[in-house]
Amino acid sequence: MPLSDLLQRPEPNPARAGLQLFARTLGLLAASTVGRKDAYYGRRRALGPVEPAADRDLYGGAWGDSAAKWPDTSKHAEALGVAPSRMAEAEMAEVFGVLAEPGAFLAFSNGDAGANNFLVDADDGRLIDFEFAGYRHAVIDAVSLYVPGPMWLTVGDPVADGLEDIYRRALAEGIPEAADDRMFGRGIVAACLAFAIERLSRFPRLDARPPGRDSRAQMVSTLESAARAAEHHRSLPALAGWARAVAASLRRRWPDADRDFSRLQRYSRRGHAEPKPGGANGE
């Protein structure tokens, strides 16, 4: 069963176990593939042309290239009255640098590691759909634990849920630097903010849609979730503050997107968002 389906079932324990297995699998995939880039691309070249740098280009994977879209995205924000400050611009350049040059964190990545691409069977799980696979910054695959992917309106809190610890311990089996709070935090925050900013490049399309579409609320949730990850890890504060300011501006521009996400179930799907049982404090 796809983890995305399991997360929609009313029983919390299987979903929790599935998420833990997902986090550990993502960490182990990266940990077990460090240092094997040449062998991987050697096999790829035997099957046809391949360009390793393209896999690492800046985000790679299914989510596109936030670096190429940043100039237009910053113009969209300026039109909303929240142009990025010089400090935010400098931190955005740091994001690009971190992801383009992973260093010790260079590992094999699924490139589209969402809950819909993880199959759970009893106590076992496996990733599927490696269409966007390649060697890039290891933590990019873990972004889906922190920030809503295309099918979600909300996600959980991987820090409070213990998923971050599970992922980091598995990752550190092959990348000892993952145990360093500063190095891990810098990577995961850069990846989360890059993803949110890449999604923000869709602003003109979202703005043209009629009120009530969950895609607008999802954009707000995505920006705020990425900022929350940055605040937890105390990394890239100017860029995180800018992301929150953009989200606040969108809440004002789109009243239908001005929602209290804390009152929704964790892993609420777009178009199927339900309140937590018992209100905001429900599970």
C-alpha positions as CSV (number, residue, x, y, z in Angstrom):
1,M,0.0,0.0,0.0
2,P,1.3,3.5,-0.8
3,L,2.2,5.4,2.4
4,S,0.0,8.2,1.1
5,D,-3.0,5.9,1.3
6,L,-2.0,4.7,4.8
7,L,-1.8,8.3,6.0
8,Q,-5.5,8.7,5.1
9,R,-6.7,5.8,7.2
10,P,-8.2,6.6,10.7
11,E,-5.9,4.2,12.6
12,P,-2.9,6.3,13.7
13,N,-0.4,3.6,14.6
14,P,0.1,2.1,11.1
15,A,0.5,5.6,9.7
16,R,3.1,6.4,12.4
17,A,5.0,3.2,11.8
18,G,4.9,3.8,8.0
19,L,6.3,7.3,8.4
20,Q,9.1,6.0,10.6
21,L,10.0,3.3,8.1
22,F,9.9,6.0,5.3
23,A,12.3,8.3,7.2
24,R,14.7,5.4,7.9
25,T,14.6,4.2,4.3
26,L,15.4,7.7,3.0
27,G,18.4,7.9,5.3
28,L,19.7,4.4,4.5
29,L,19.4,5.0,0.8
30,A,21.7,7.9,1.0
31,A,24.0,6.4,3.5
32,S,24.6,3.2,1.5
33,T,25.3,5.0,-1.8
34,V,27.9,7.6,-0.7
35,G,31.1,7.3,-2.7
36,R,29.5,5.2,-5.5
37,K,28.7,8.0,-7.9
38,D,31.3,6.9,-10.6
39,A,29.9,3.4,-10.6
40,Y,26.4,4.6,-11.0
41,Y,27.1,7.0,-13.8
42,G,29.3,4.4,-15.5
43,R,26.3,2.1,-15.7
44,R,24.1,5.0,-16.9
45,R,26.5,5.8,-19.7
46,A,26.4,2.2,-20.9
47,L,22.7,2.8,-21.5
48,G,22.9,6.2,-23.2
49,P,24.0,9.8,-22.8
50,V,24.0,11.2,-19.3
51,E,25.1,14.5,-17.7
52,P,25.8,14.2,-13.9
53,A,25.8,17.9,-13.4
54,A,22.2,18.1,-14.7
55,D,21.1,15.8,-11.8
56,R,22.7,18.2,-9.3
57,D,21.3,21.4,-11.0
58,L,20.3,23.1,-8.4
59,Y,17.5,21.2,-7.1
60,G,17.3,18.4,-9.6
61,G,14.5,15.8,-9.3
62,A,10.9,16.3,-9.9
63,W,10.6,19.7,-8.4
64,G,12.6,21.7,-11.0
65,D,15.3,24.3,-10.6
66,S,14.7,27.0,-8.0
67,A,17.9,28.8,-9.0
68,A,16.7,29.4,-12.6
69,K,13.3,30.5,-11.3
70,W,14.6,32.8,-8.5
71,P,14.7,36.1,-10.6
72,D,11.1,35.8,-11.6
73,T,10.0,34.6,-8.2
74,S,11.6,37.5,-6.4
75,K,9.8,39.8,-8.9
76,H,6.5,38.2,-7.9
77,A,7.3,38.9,-4.3
78,E,8.2,42.4,-5.0
79,A,4.8,42.9,-6.6
80,L,3.3,41.6,-3.4
81,G,5.2,44.3,-1.5
82,V,7.7,41.9,0.1
83,A,10.8,42.2,-2.1
84,P,13.7,40.1,-0.6
85,S,16.1,42.1,1.5
86,R,19.9,42.1,0.7
87,M,20.4,39.7,3.5
88,A,17.7,37.4,2.1
89,E,19.3,37.6,-1.3
90,A,22.6,36.7,0.2
91,E,21.1,33.7,2.0
92,M,19.4,32.6,-1.2
93,A,22.8,32.5,-2.8
94,E,24.0,30.4,0.1
95,V,21.1,28.0,-0.6
96,F,22.2,27.6,-4.2
97,G,25.7,27.0,-3.0
98,V,24.8,24.4,-0.4
99,L,22.7,22.4,-2.9
100,A,25.0,22.7,-5.8
101,E,28.1,21.6,-3.9
102,P,26.9,18.9,-1.4
103,G,30.4,17.8,-0.3
104,A,30.1,14.9,2.1
105,F,26.3,14.9,1.6
106,L,26.5,13.9,-2.1
107,A,24.5,10.6,-2.4
108,F,22.0,8.8,-4.6
109,S,18.6,10.4,-4.5
110,N,15.2,9.2,-5.7
111,G,14.4,12.7,-6.8
112,D,10.7,12.3,-6.1
113,A,10.6,10.8,-2.7
114,G,7.0,11.5,-1.7
115,A,4.7,9.4,0.4
116,N,2.9,8.3,-2.8
117,N,6.2,6.7,-4.0
118,F,6.8,4.7,-0.8
119,L,5.1,1.3,-0.6
120,V,4.5,-0.2,2.9
121,D,3.9,-4.0,3.4
122,A,3.8,-5.1,7.0
123,D,7.2,-4.1,8.5
124,D,8.8,-3.6,5.2
125,G,8.9,-0.6,2.8
126,R,10.4,0.3,-0.5
127,L,10.8,3.4,-2.6
128,I,9.5,3.3,-6.2
129,D,9.6,5.6,-9.2
130,F,13.2,6.5,-9.8
131,E,12.5,8.6,-13.0
132,F,14.3,11.6,-11.5
133,A,17.1,9.7,-9.7
134,G,20.6,10.9,-9.6
135,Y,23.4,12.0,-7.3
136,R,22.6,15.2,-5.4
137,H,22.5,16.6,-1.9
138,A,21.2,13.7,0.3
139,V,18.7,15.7,2.3
140,I,16.7,16.8,-0.7
141,D,14.7,13.5,-0.5
142,A,13.8,14.3,3.1
143,V,12.1,17.6,2.3
144,S,8.7,15.8,2.1
145,L,8.9,15.1,5.8
146,Y,9.0,18.9,6.5
147,V,7.1,20.6,3.7
148,P,3.8,19.7,1.9
149,G,4.5,18.1,-1.5
150,P,2.1,18.7,-4.5
151,M,-0.6,16.3,-3.1
152,W,-0.7,17.6,0.5
153,L,-2.1,20.7,2.2
154,T,-0.4,19.9,5.5
155,V,2.3,17.6,6.8
156,G,3.4,16.6,10.3
157,D,6.2,18.0,12.4
158,P,9.2,15.7,11.9
159,V,11.0,17.2,14.9
160,A,8.2,16.7,17.4
161,D,7.3,13.3,15.8
162,G,10.8,12.0,16.0
163,L,11.1,11.4,12.3
164,E,14.1,13.8,12.0
165,D,16.0,11.8,14.6
166,I,15.2,8.5,12.8
167,Y,16.3,9.9,9.4
168,R,19.5,11.5,10.8
169,R,20.6,8.4,12.6
170,A,20.2,6.3,9.4
171,L,21.9,9.0,7.3
172,A,24.8,9.2,9.7
173,E,25.6,5.5,9.1
174,G,27.2,6.6,5.9
175,I,27.5,10.3,6.3
176,P,28.9,11.0,9.8
177,E,28.5,14.8,9.1
178,A,24.7,14.3,9.5
179,A,25.2,14.1,13.2
180,D,26.6,17.7,13.2
181,D,23.6,20.0,14.0
182,R,25.0,22.9,12.1
183,M,25.9,20.9,8.9
184,F,22.6,19.0,8.9
185,G,20.5,22.0,9.7
186,R,22.1,24.1,7.0
187,G,21.4,21.4,4.4
188,I,17.8,20.6,5.3
189,V,16.8,24.2,5.7
190,A,18.4,25.1,2.3
191,A,16.5,22.2,0.7
192,C,13.2,23.1,2.3
193,L,13.4,26.8,1.4
194,A,14.5,26.0,-2.2
195,F,11.5,23.7,-2.6
196,A,9.1,26.4,-1.2
197,I,10.6,29.1,-3.4
198,E,10.4,26.8,-6.5
199,R,6.7,26.3,-5.8
200,L,6.3,30.1,-5.4
201,S,7.3,30.5,-9.0
202,R,3.7,29.3,-9.8
203,F,2.3,32.5,-8.3
204,P,0.8,33.9,-11.5
205,R,-1.1,30.7,-12.2
206,L,-2.4,30.5,-8.6
207,D,-3.4,34.1,-8.6
208,A,-5.5,33.6,-11.7
209,R,-7.4,30.7,-10.2
210,P,-10.9,31.2,-8.7
211,P,-11.2,31.5,-4.9
212,G,-11.5,28.3,-2.9
213,R,-8.9,26.2,-4.7
214,D,-6.7,24.4,-2.2
215,S,-3.6,25.1,-4.3
216,R,-3.6,28.7,-2.9
217,A,-3.8,27.5,0.8
218,Q,-1.1,24.9,0.0
219,M,1.3,27.7,-1.2
220,V,0.8,29.5,2.2
221,S,1.3,26.2,4.1
222,T,4.4,25.4,2.1
223,L,6.1,28.7,2.8
224,E,5.3,28.6,6.5
225,S,6.4,25.0,6.9
226,A,9.8,25.8,5.3
227,A,10.1,28.8,7.6
228,R,9.3,26.6,10.6
229,A,12.1,24.2,9.7
230,A,14.5,27.2,9.4
231,E,13.5,28.5,12.7
232,H,13.9,25.2,14.4
233,H,17.4,24.8,13.1
234,R,18.3,28.5,13.5
235,S,19.5,28.7,10.0
236,L,19.0,31.3,7.2
237,P,16.9,33.6,9.4
238,A,16.5,36.4,6.8
239,L,15.2,34.1,4.1
240,A,12.9,32.3,6.6
241,G,11.5,35.7,7.7
242,W,11.0,36.7,4.1
243,A,9.1,33.4,3.4
244,R,6.8,34.2,6.3
245,A,6.2,37.7,5.0
246,V,5.3,36.4,1.6
247,A,2.9,33.9,3.2
248,A,1.3,36.7,5.2
249,S,0.9,38.8,2.1
250,L,-0.7,35.9,0.3
251,R,-3.1,35.4,3.2
252,R,-4.2,39.0,2.8
253,R,-4.4,38.7,-1.0
254,W,-6.3,35.4,-1.0
255,P,-8.8,35.4,1.9
256,D,-9.7,31.9,1.0
257,A,-6.1,30.8,1.8
258,D,-6.1,32.5,5.2
259,R,-6.6,29.2,7.1
260,D,-5.5,27.9,10.5
261,F,-3.6,24.8,9.4
262,S,-3.1,23.7,13.0
263,R,-6.8,22.7,13.1
264,L,-6.4,20.3,10.2
265,Q,-5.3,16.7,10.4
266,R,-1.6,16.1,9.7
267,Y,-1.2,15.0,6.1
268,S,-4.4,16.5,4.9
269,R,-4.7,16.0,1.2
270,R,-5.6,18.9,-1.1
271,G,-9.3,18.9,-1.6
272,H,-9.9,16.5,1.4
273,A,-8.8,18.6,4.4
274,E,-10.6,17.6,7.5
275,P,-10.5,19.2,11.0
276,K,-8.7,17.3,13.8
277,P,-11.0,15.3,16.0
278,G,-11.7,17.3,19.1
279,G,-10.5,20.6,17.6
280,A,-7.0,22.0,17.4
281,N,-5.6,19.7,20.1
282,G,-6.8,16.5,18.5
283,E,-4.4,13.9,17.2
